[in-house]
Amino acid sequence: MFHPPFCGPGHHHNVRHGHPTCHHFENGHPAVNVNNYSYPQDHDARHPLAISNQHACDPHGSQFPSHLVSTQAALRLSYPHLQTRCTVILHSGERALLDRHHLLALLPRTRNAANAGRGAVFDLPAFLADYTPDLDDIPAALFVPGFQAALTFVMRHVEALSLSTASSGGAASTPTPLFARQRALLANVPPRDEPPLVFDLFQHALFACCALDQDRALGCCDALGLEVVTWLLDLLPRVQLHGTREAVVYLFVGLARVFRATTTTTGAGAQVAVLGRFWNALEPDERAVAGAIVGDGAGDGGRGGNAARVLQALRGLRDAGVVE
């Protein structure tokens, strides 16, 4: 049985009053909006192709029917042209418009799709139809909406990067970090509202790691993976303060799902260094449980190489005297 890793009333201005339990979702959405994206008021979710006008093509051009975006949006926005555009079908039926090269580079397991590299449409629900979370203690009623929200969160991020690059004519630009909104929320939350917010951030981070699972979901490139594990490390002290040992262990499981011991231009062994700092920040009892779970996963083919990679990296860090 999955036990709520947090307790206490929620009073954050984005949180509905009540106890943040493991079912802390309302109509399929987390009680705190921890996503970086939002739809404008004139977005009509009843029409799947009526994507957010900040993500649309020119409604007056031949590529995009004018009835799918409001006149007001057309007047106030200009739209970039994507050289290799790809429409991603989300679980909600909405669409994300992005550059296929960004999709394949940032989320490498999407290359396994039947039409990878050439298709104009990427059916996300079909691609992940056989995905199983391997989180036995979390009920489907909690996991499914959280996982789908995390997938949308990731795809909207790739969409924003695609359109930002297109707007700058392909020139390199500084992208908005994946967890920018989450960091802002955590930096500005009043002390009395911190526990429920940290719960939502923890839950969002765990589901995002499942969405970016290197072995069974979308995968993530080295730079994106480093963003994720760094956010988990920064979030860890708050989870230890307000949560339970189970919550801390789930955070480590999330790290294991996105971890890669890489030596690329994004930083030689950068994720390994973060792993070492994360492990050293754990209490002895937390390490014991986390190590046992990852050890079991390494011997279970269903959990793939995630656990094995983490164990190998930890052995190397231990041999070097970096971790206990």
N, C-alpha and C positions, 0 to 999 in steps of 0.2 A: 504494500500500500504506500502510495506517495504521500509523505507528510509535508505540510506547508513549511518551508524553511525559514519563514519569517512570521512574526506575529505582531499584533498591535493595530490600533485604528489608523486609518489613512486620512490625512487632512490636507494633503498637497492640493494646490489649486487646480491641478489637472486630474486629481484622483477623486473618484466617487467615495463618499463617506462609507465606511464599513471596514471589515477586516480583510487585509490582503491575503487571501488563501491561495491554494494551488489552482483554484478556478477563477483567478483574478482577471477574467476576460469578460467583456460586455459586448454582446452581439458579435462575437468573434474577434474583438479587438482588445488590446491591453488597455487598462484604465488610464495609463499615462501615455500620451503620444510621444514615443521616443524615436520616431522616424525623422529623417532629415527633410523629407518631401511633404508637400501638401497639395491638395487640389484647390483651384480657385473656386469662388462661389458659383461661377457660371458653369462649372463642370457638371455634366449630366451622367451619373453613374448608370442610368438605365440603358444607355446606349454604349455597348462595349467599345466601339471605335471612337467614341467621343473622348479621346484621351485628353489629359490635361493640356490646355492650350500652350503651356510653356514647353511641351514636348512635341508639338505638332509641326507639320510642314506648312508652307505658305498656303492658306486656304483659298487664295485667288489664283494659284497655279494649277496646272493640269494634274499634279500628283495628289491633290488632297481635296475632296469634295467640300464645298464651302458650307454645307449644312451641318458639318460635324464640329464646327467651332463657331463661337459667337462673333458677331460683327465687332463688338467692343474689343475682344481679344485680338482680332485681326488688325485693328487700328493701332493697338498699343504695342504689338510685338512684331519683330522680324524673325524669320525662321531660317536656320542654317540648313545647308544641303549635305546629307550624308552620302559619301561615295559608295559605301557598301551597306546600305541600310537593311536592317532586319527587324521584323516585328515579333516581339515576344508575347505570347499569350499567357497571361497570369491566371492563377487559380480562381480569381474573382470574375474572370471573363474580360477584365480590362486588358489593355495592351500597353506595352512599353516599346518605344521606338529608339533603336540604338544602332551603333555601328557594329557590324558583324566581327570586324577585326578586334574591337574592344572586347566583345563577348568571348571570343576564343582565347584572347591573351590573358584577360583578367580571371576568367572562370574556365580553366583548361579542360575540365571533364565534359564541357559542352561539345568538345570535338568528337565525342562518342555518339552524338546524335546522328540519326540516319542521313540527314541532309547537311551535316556540319560543313562549314566553309563555303556553301553555295546557296543554301536555302534562304528564301525571303521571309520565312515564318519559322519561329522556334516555339514549339508547343511544350511549354514547361511542365504542365500536369502530366502529359504523356511521357516525357523524358524521365520523370521521377515517379512514375506509377508504381514501380516495384520497391520504392524506398521504404525501409523499416528503420525506426530510430535506434533500436537496441538500447533503449532506456526503459527497462522493464518496470520501474517504479512509477513512471509518469503515465497517467491514463490518457487514452486517445482523445478524450474530450478536452484535455488541456493541450496536448502536443499538436494536434492537427491544425487548429487555428493559429497557434503560435508559430509553427513551422511555415505555414503559408504566408503569414504576415512577414516573417523574416525573409522569405524568398522574394516577396514584393519589394521589401526594403533594399535588398541587394541589387535587384534589377533596376530599380529607380536610381540607385547610385551609379550603375554602369551607364544608364541612360543619360544622366547629368554629365558624366565625363565625356560621353560620345558627343553630345551637343555642344559642350564647352570647347572641345577640340575643333569641331566643325565651325563654330562661330569665329574661332581665331585663325581660320584658314589652315588648320593642321599644325599650327605652331604649338610648341609645348607651353602649357600653362599650369599654374599651381592648382591642383584639384582640391575640392573640399574634402576633408578627411571623412572616412566612412562613418565614424562615430562622433562627428562634430556636435550634433544636437545633444547627444547623450552627455558629452563632456560639459557642455554649457549648462544643462540642467543640474548636473551634479555640483558644478562650481557655484551655482546661485541658489541652491535650495536652502530654506531656513532650517535650522537644526531640528525643530520639532517635526518637520515634514520629511526628514531624510530617510527614516526606515522604510516607508512605503515606496518612496522613489527608488531607493537602492534595490528593493525587491523587483520592481518592474525592469530596472536596468539589468539586473542579474538574469532575469528570465529572458529578456530580449537578447542578451549576449549569448546565452546558451543556445537558443533557437537559431541565432545567426551562425553559430559554429556548426550546427547541424546542417544548415543550408549550404555551408561552404566546406562540408566534409570532403577531405582530399580523396577518399576512396569510394564513396557511394553517392555523393550528391553533386554539387556544381564544381567543387574544387576551388582553389584560389591560388593566384600567382604569388611569388615570393614577397613582393612588396605589399600586396593586400594582406597576406598572411601575417606579415610583421605588424601591420596596423592592428589586426585583430588580437594577437597575443599581447601586444603592448597595452591595449585597452583592458584586457583581462587582468594583467598585472596591476594596472592602476586602480581597477575596481576591487581587487582582492581585499585590501584593508577594510573597505566599507562593508563588504560581505562578511568578513570575519567579525566585524563589530556588531552588525545588526542581524546576521543570519545564524544558521546552525552549521555544524560540521558537515552535514549532508549538502548544504548549499555550496560550501567551499569545495567539496569533492566534485560536485557537478561542474563547477567552474573549471577545475582541472581536466575533467573529461572533455569539456568543450575545447580547451587548449589542445588536447591530444588530437582532436579531430581535424584541426587545421594545421598542425605543426609539420614543418619540413626542415630538416637539417641541411640548409643550402649554403653554398659558398658562391653566390652570384654577386653582380654589381650592386645589388640592393643592400649589401652588407654581409661580409664573410661571417657566417655563423651567427648572424644577428638573432635569429630565432632561438638558437641554442643558448645564447647569453640570457635572453629573456626567460627561457625555461629554467635556467639555473637560479635566477633571482626569484622566480615564482616558487620553486621548490624550497628554497631556503626560507621563504616567508611563511611557509606552512608550519603549523604546530606538529609535534611528533605524532599525535594521534591522527591528525589529518593526513600526514604523509603515509601512515600505515594503511589507512583505508584507500587512499588514492592509488598507492602502489599496488595493493591487492587487486583493485578493479582493473587497472591497466595491465597488470600481469595476467589476469584471467583473459582479458581481451586479446593479448598477444598470442595466446594459445587457442583462440577461437577464430576459425576462418571467416566467420560471419562479420567480424569486426575489422577485417582487413589489416593493412599494414600500419594504421595509425598508432596503435599501442606499441607495436614492435619498434617503430621509429623513435618514440618517446623513451622507451626503455633503453635502447641503444645509446641515445644521446645522454641519458642520465648516467649510464655506466661510464661513458667517456668523461663526463663532468666529475663523477665520483673518483675515478682513477686520477684525474688531474687535481684533486683536492679542492674543487670548486664548491661541491655540495656535500652534505653529510650523508 
